[in-house]
């Protein structure tokens, strides 16, 4: 049984980085195959866009099922089973005769495999790292950046040499390497350190380092934390904001290549744009992880995160306004840098909001809600292209969805923090005789003590 923050933790971190690169890198390269899939199956933009939509939706929606497997059998088994499903799904998809077969094989089976690999790799870092958790999450997400940089290049090369069917068969073998990564994720046991006097008091009050620790529920609530969604204000804000964010956040990864090629840019050159986003992520994600650990951002990661979301949304205006190659380079730089901050912080912000004890259940519900808008986004964009024939409208749509979600998270969190400060001042006012009392992060109303909400 391994211990957290031990030497083996760094080996697990490398395995998680490779897993992220394999599982998140492949969906980012689907745009390279978009036109060929459309021509092969004689499908409309709407029909073709369901393929990446299903993959991404299943990747997120399988969260509760992954949580059950992780709890019963551990992260090692979850990642290895996921790698096996990825291999089966991708190899079988190479024999698809209709686009429906592609939905079921690569979309459903392959997507579920990607889910098990990715989400178990995220969860295992929370157990292996305590002191350096933020840095570990940022470094692991760098693996996704490397995958995003290499998968489009490999996809373009294989597409020219073997077609999309041969490429998908090769991808099935490559994704089986997730099984090797999973084998490195030994069960971990966190060390039981003796709590200090202040830590004991905070734990007794149900608060751990400013995070309200609520006990895990039973049954379905253990894997899908509906109680947090109903009563935890910060979890509500973050979940709603990110759910709305992903409606437009992933669209550029699928439509950037078709948009560029429809405007006369060579397909190989357009594929390099996706690789450029990945290369930027390689360097920007560790930097964003380091910056987020600075004292000035302590307890304020949500503002750094939502600021990056706003920048990411507004960057789409550059792409929508001009399709020249220099403009697309500027767009990829802005999109890649802001995407790096979002990718390196999203899980850390969630862990900080709910605590590691509630993270599996909170993560499960979080991903289920995400999957709904992810499933809707690409088909809506494809329908928009079908009826207008203009790809730039996809980027305007993405700008509106992403920017509005960032503004919502920033303003709602700011209002919540201001209310918390006001209540703290009210608590220490000896002349205040109003009937509301505050205890740490939980506000009680004496008349109805059972009704509370977490801020």
Secondary structure by P-SEA (a helix, b strand, c coil): cccccccaaaaaaaaaaaaaaaaaaaaaacccaaaaaaaaacccccccaaaaaaaaaaaccaaaaaaaaaaaccaaaaaaaaaaaaaaaaaaaaacccaaaaaaaccaaaaaaaaaaaaaaaaaaaaacccaaaaaaaaaaaaaaaaaacaaaaaaaaaacccaaaaaaaaaaaacaaaaaaaaccccccccccccaaaaaaaaacccccccccccccccccccccccccccaaaaaaaaaaaaaacccccccccaaaaaaaacccaaaaaaaaaaaaaaaaaaaaaaaaaaacccccccaaaaaaaaaaaaaaaaaaaaacccaaaaaaaaaaaaaaaaaaaacaaaaaaaaccccaaaaaaaaaaaaaaaaaaacaaaaaaaaaacccaaaaaaaaaaaaaaaaaaaaaaaaaaaaaaaaaaaaaaccccccccccccccccccccccccccc
